């Protein structure tokens, strides 16, 4: 299943060192078009809570996403939750042609496309871990034609929403924990995980589960954001996992560009579907321009990474328990 567009395995530590040598820059250009928003008291309390411990983080995010799915179960047009991806060359940031029905969530779907673009999924078994509202899994299933796509999410209400909203042959959704996936050993050809791993109690435990469910030569296709001081721990966990990293890319600028282009849609969605008192907190969660995450990304005190890794064949593919 190795795609010809990927080079040989990379030196992960060299990539980490290159990121570490960068100088943090001040917010400029598009990121300054809107004034910085003060993070709401509710958002600050949430951030402090999830930082307390791995167990608290895991339970808090499960409760948050389940309640969010319950409150928004009637919002059929909202099916994606990531920050998106946009071209830096094209004025509207477009990178792919889309079905008109997908156009509203273009930038979020472009991130899914960028993460999975270089792997042939035709006729394969695809798993998305933390599939959320299911729009990304649905898009990949329709556009990349795997035989079977399984979305796994920890929030029961999100799974119920997906089963009702995305009724496509071969696409299923299951409730499950990223650190204890409801899948048999070596049952997947590719595992996708986008903007979710920061919620997990144990990153090493998650990587171990990815390795367990992947077949030899299977692909782990990943994208997420990290504060700079979190990068050493992230790269150590990835290196220890035994997965063979063949591509690593800093896509921070593309994500900030997508957030700028998608700002109006996100702001309208919040205004139409959330109580006034919670709009500040939801604006932080949604990455509205001027809020905490876009500012940190634009300042490069936080980076957004895309990783493609392979489960090797032979003895080196044996399980390492990262818990």
N, C-alpha and C positions, 0 to 999 in steps of 0.2 A: 504493500500500500504506500510505498515511499514515492512522493511526487517529485518529478524531475526538476521542478522550479526551486526546490530547496537545496542549499549547499550542504557541505559536510558539517558535522557538529561544530558548534562554536566554542570559544573559550569564554565561559560564563563569567569568570572572575575578571577578565579583561574588559568585558562589557560593563560590569559593576564599577570597575576603576574609572572607566571613561565617564560614567555618570557622576561619580564622586568628584571628579576634577572640575566639573562645571561650576561657574560662579552664579550664585543666586542673583537674579536681575530684578529691577523694579517693574511694577506693572506698567505696561505701555500699550499704545495702539488701541485695538478694539476693546481690550479689557478695561480701559478707562472711560469708555463711552457712557457708562452708567456709574454713579457714585457707589462706593463700597457701602454695603448694607451692614448694619450692626446685627450680629447673630442674635436671634431672639432668645429670650430667657429659657423658653421651652427647649429650643435646639441645643443650647449650652448644657442644660441639665441632662438631656439625652446623651450627648457626647461624653459627659463626665461619667454617666452610669455605665455605658458600654466599655469604658476604659478600666473599670474596677477589676475585673477578672475574666478569664476565658468562659467560665460557667455563666456568669452574669451576662456577658456579651451574647453568648449563644441564645440564652433564654429571652433576653430583651428583644433581640432582632426577630426571633420567632413570633413573639407576641405582637411586635410592631407591624410586621408584614401581614400577619393574619388579620389584625384589626383593620389595616389599610385596605386589604382585599374585601373585607366585609362591608366597609363603608362605601366602597366604589364598585360594588358588584354590578351596578346598572350602567356603568360608564363603558360601553362596549368599544368606543373608539380609542380607548387608552389600553394598549396591549404591550407596550415596551417601557422599560424603566431606566435604561442606561443613559450616559451623557452624550453618546453619539460620536460620529466621525465625519469629517468633512475634508475635501480636497483643499489644499492651500493655493492651488493654481487657478481653479475654476471659480468664477465670481460668485456663483451660488453654492459652491462646495459640493456639487454633485460628483459622484464616483461611479454610479451604476444607473442603468435604466430600471424603472420600477413599474409594476402594475399600478394603474390609477388608484386602486383601492388601498395600496400601501403608501401612497405619496405623503399622506399627512405625517407619518412617522419615519420619514426618509432618513434622517440623520442617525436615529437609533438603529435602523435596519442596516445602514451602511457600516456601522461598527461590527455587526454580526457578519456581514459580507467580508469585511477586511480581515477579520479573525480567521474565517474558514476558507478564504478565497483560494489558497494554494494547495488545498487537499481535495482529492477526488473522492466525493462522498456517494457517488452514483452506485446504487445497489448495496450500500453498506448499512451498518447499524450505528446510528448516531445517538448520543446521549447529551442533553444539556442539563448540567447541574445548577440548581437555583434558577429555574426557568421563569420564575415570577409570573407575569400575566400572559405568558405563552406566545407573544408576538414574534419573538426571535426564533423560537423553535419552529413555529408555523412557517415563517419566511424561509428558513433553511430547508425545511422539508419540501416546500413547494418549488424552491429555486435550485436545490442541489440534488434532489431526487434520491435520497437514501431509501432503502427498502423499509426501514423502520426508524422512527425518531421517538425517543422517550424523554419527556421533560420531567425532571425531579425537583420538587420544592418542599421546603419544611413547613410552609404555611397551608393548613388544610383548606382555608377559604380560597386561597389562590389556585389550588388544584381544582376545586369545584368550579371556579370561574373558567379556567382553561378548558375543562371538559365540556362545558356548556358553549363556550365561545368558539373554540377551534375544533370543529367536527370534520376531520379529514382522514380518509383511510390511511392507516399506517402511522398516524400520529397519536401518541397516548401520553397521559400525564399521571405521575405517581407521587404520593406523599413520601418524603424521605429526607434523612439528614445527610448533608454533604460528607460528614465524617463517619457515616455508617450507611452507605448506599444500598438500596433495596434491589441489588443486581448481583447476578452470579459472577464467579471468577471468569475472566477472559471472555466476556460476552459482548463487548463493544469494540467497534473499529475506530471510533473517535469520540472524545469527550470535550465538549465546549463549556467554558465557564467564563462569564463576562460580568465584571463589576459586582462581585458578590463575596469574594474570598475574605475581604476585610471584616465580614460579619462572623466568621467562623471562630470557634474556640481554639482549634489547633490547626494551623496551616499544614504542619507535617502530617497530621492525621488525615487531612483531606488529600494531600498528594499521595499518601499511601493507598487510599481508597481508589484514586484515579488509576494508579498503577495496577491495583488488584483487578479492576474490571476491564482494563484494556487488554486486547489480544496482543501478542508480540507483533511489533511493527505498527501498532495502533498509535493514534495521534491525540495529544493533549493540546487543545487550542484555547488560549487563555488571554484575557485582558483585564487589567485592574489598575487602581491608583494606590500610591504609597507615599507617605511623608518620607523625606530624605533619610531621617534617622532610622526608619523602619527597613530600609533597603538591605543592610547586611543580614538581618534576620531572614528576610524573604529569600535572598539568594542562597543562604546557607541551607534553608529548608528545601529549596528546589534542587540544589546540588546533592543533598543527602538522599533525596527521593529515589535516585537511580534512573530517573527519566533523562533522556539524552536531548538536550536543548540544541535545536538546529537553527533557530532564528529568534532573535530578541530585538525589539524595536521600541524606541521612545516615540510615542505618538501624541505627546502632550499638546503640541501646537494644533494638531488636527482636532483634538477633543475640545480645546478652548474655542476654536473656530466654529465647531458644530454647536456649542452652547450659545455662542453669539447669534448664529443664524436661526437657531430654534427658540430663542428667548421668548418671542411673542406668543408662540403656540403654548409653551409651558406656562407662561404667566396667565394666559386665558383659561387654560385647563384648571389651574389653581383657583382663579377667581370664580369660575362657574361651579366648582365641585367641592369647595371647602369652606368652613365657617370663617368669618372675618378674623376672629381671634387666633386662628391657627395658620393664617396665610403666610405669616413671617417664617414660621417653622417649616411649612411645606415648601416655601421658596428656597430655604437652605437645602432641604432634602432634594429638590428638583434641580439644583445648580443654576438658579437664575443669576444672570450676570451681576456682579457686584457682591454676591454672597460668598460665603467662606471658601467653598471648594474652587470655583473658577478663579478667585483671587490668588489662592495658593498655587494653583496650576500655572497661572500666568506669571507669577513671581518665581516659579520653579522651586519653591520650597516643598512642592509635591510634584511627583511625576506620574505619568500614565504609561504603563508598559503593555506591550503585546508580546506574547511568548508562543512559540510553536515547539513542542517537544515530542519525542518518540519513545515508546517503550521498546527497549532493545530485545533482541532474541538471545536465547542461551542463558547461561548461569547468571549473567549480570542483570537479568530481568527478575530474579528472585526477590521476594518481598522484603522490604525494610519497613519496620513498623515505626512510623513517625509520631505516634501518640506520646 
